[in-house]
C-alpha cells in the first residue's frame, strides 16, 4: 500500500496527526493533534459537568432508598448534555475540522 494511503488511514482511524507522524512530519502532527486534544477536553468538561451533577443527585436518592424513574433520569441527563455551552459546538467543529484536514493533508503529502 502506498505511503500516502497508509498515512491518510492512520489519520482517519487512529487520531488526527497520526498520518503526519507516520510520514515523519512531527510539526504538522502536533498542529493537528494539539487542537484536537484541546477540543476533546472542552467537549468532555462542558458535557460531563451537568451529567455528573445529575448522577450525584441520583446516588443520593438511591442511598436514601427512594424509587428512581430511570426514564426521567435519562431525559434529564440528555437535556443537560444537549444544553451545553456554545464552547461545545466550537469544540465539535474544531475536532471534525482537524480530523478532516489531517486526513486530506496526509493524503496529499506524499503524492
Backbone torsions as a table, in degrees:
resi	resn	phi	psi	omega
1	UNK	NA	140.8	-177.8
2	UNK	-68.3	151.1	-176.0
3	UNK	-61.7	-38.1	-178.5
4	UNK	-69.2	-30.7	176.4
5	UNK	-71.3	-43.3	176.9
6	UNK	-60.9	-42.4	-179.7
7	UNK	-63.9	-44.1	179.2
8	UNK	-63.1	-40.8	178.5
9	UNK	-65.2	-38.3	178.4
10	UNK	-64.9	-41.9	177.5
11	UNK	-66.5	-33.3	-178.4
12	UNK	-77.0	-42.2	-169.8
13	UNK	-99.5	-21.9	-177.7
14	UNK	-100.7	-66.2	-177.2
15	UNK	-172.2	148.4	176.6
16	UNK	-58.1	129.9	-178.5
17	UNK	99.8	-15.1	-179.7
18	UNK	-64.9	-35.4	177.9
19	UNK	-68.7	-40.1	177.8
20	UNK	-65.5	-38.6	177.1
21	UNK	-63.9	-40.1	176.4
22	UNK	-60.3	-36.3	-180.0
23	UNK	-82.9	-2.3	178.9
24	UNK	85.2	15.9	-178.7
25	UNK	-103.1	80.0	-173.3
26	UNK	-65.9	-40.1	-179.2
27	UNK	-63.2	-42.6	177.6
28	UNK	-66.1	-38.5	178.6
29	UNK	-60.4	-44.3	178.0
30	UNK	-65.7	-35.4	179.8
31	UNK	-62.7	-26.9	177.1
32	UNK	-94.1	-37.9	-174.0
33	UNK	-73.2	-41.6	-175.5
34	UNK	-64.1	-51.3	177.5
35	UNK	-61.0	-33.5	178.8
36	UNK	-64.7	-44.9	179.0
37	UNK	-63.7	-40.3	177.7
38	UNK	-63.9	-43.8	179.3
39	UNK	-62.0	-41.3	178.0
40	UNK	-63.3	-42.1	178.6
41	UNK	-62.2	-44.9	177.9
42	UNK	-62.5	-45.8	-179.4
43	UNK	-59.1	-51.0	-177.3
44	UNK	-65.2	-40.6	-178.2
45	UNK	-68.2	-40.6	-179.4
46	UNK	-72.7	-33.9	-178.1
47	UNK	-83.6	-38.7	-174.4
48	UNK	-76.5	-28.6	-178.2
49	UNK	-55.5	-55.5	-179.6
50	UNK	-66.6	-33.8	179.8
51	UNK	-66.4	-41.6	178.8
52	UNK	-66.9	-33.5	176.7
53	UNK	-64.0	-42.0	177.8
54	UNK	-66.0	-39.1	178.1
55	UNK	-60.0	-42.0	178.3
56	UNK	-63.4	-40.0	177.1
57	UNK	-61.7	-41.6	178.8
58	UNK	-65.3	-39.0	178.3
59	UNK	-63.1	-38.1	177.6
60	UNK	-64.9	-42.5	178.9
61	UNK	-64.3	-40.0	178.9
62	UNK	-65.0	-43.1	-179.8
63	UNK	-64.0	-31.3	179.0
64	UNK	-81.6	-4.6	178.5
65	UNK	82.0	15.8	180.0
66	UNK	-79.9	152.4	175.8
67	UNK	-78.3	143.9	-178.0
68	UNK	-120.3	133.4	174.0
69	UNK	-88.1	104.2	-174.7
70	UNK	-64.8	-34.5	179.4
71	UNK	-66.1	-44.6	178.3
72	UNK	-63.8	-39.5	178.0
73	UNK	-63.8	-43.3	177.7
74	UNK	-61.8	-44.0	-179.1
75	UNK	-65.3	-35.8	176.0
76	UNK	-65.0	-42.5	179.3
77	UNK	-66.1	-40.5	179.3
78	UNK	-63.9	-44.1	179.2
79	UNK	-64.1	-39.3	178.9
80	UNK	-64.7	-41.1	179.9
81	UNK	-68.4	-38.1	-178.6
82	UNK	-74.5	-23.1	-178.7
83	UNK	-93.1	21.5	179.8
84	UNK	-63.4	163.3	-174.5
85	UNK	-65.8	170.8	178.4
86	UNK	-64.5	-21.4	178.2
87	UNK	-62.1	-29.5	178.3
88	UNK	-66.4	-41.2	-179.9
89	UNK	-65.1	-41.9	177.2
90	UNK	-63.3	-41.9	-180.0
91	UNK	-61.2	-40.0	178.9
92	UNK	-65.5	-42.9	178.4
93	UNK	-63.3	-41.1	178.3
94	UNK	-63.8	-44.5	-179.4
95	UNK	-60.4	-50.8	-179.1
96	UNK	-65.5	-41.4	-179.8
97	UNK	-64.1	-45.9	178.2
98	UNK	-61.1	-41.5	-178.9
99	UNK	-63.6	-47.7	-177.5
100	UNK	-65.9	-45.0	-179.0
101	UNK	-68.6	-33.7	177.0
102	UNK	-63.1	-42.1	178.2
103	UNK	-64.5	-46.7	-179.8
104	UNK	-63.3	-42.6	179.3
105	UNK	-63.8	-42.3	178.6
106	UNK	-64.2	-39.0	-180.0
107	UNK	-65.0	-41.9	-175.0
108	UNK	-86.1	-14.9	-174.9
109	UNK	-63.8	-40.8	-174.8
110	UNK	-103.3	8.0	-178.2
111	UNK	-87.3	NA	NA
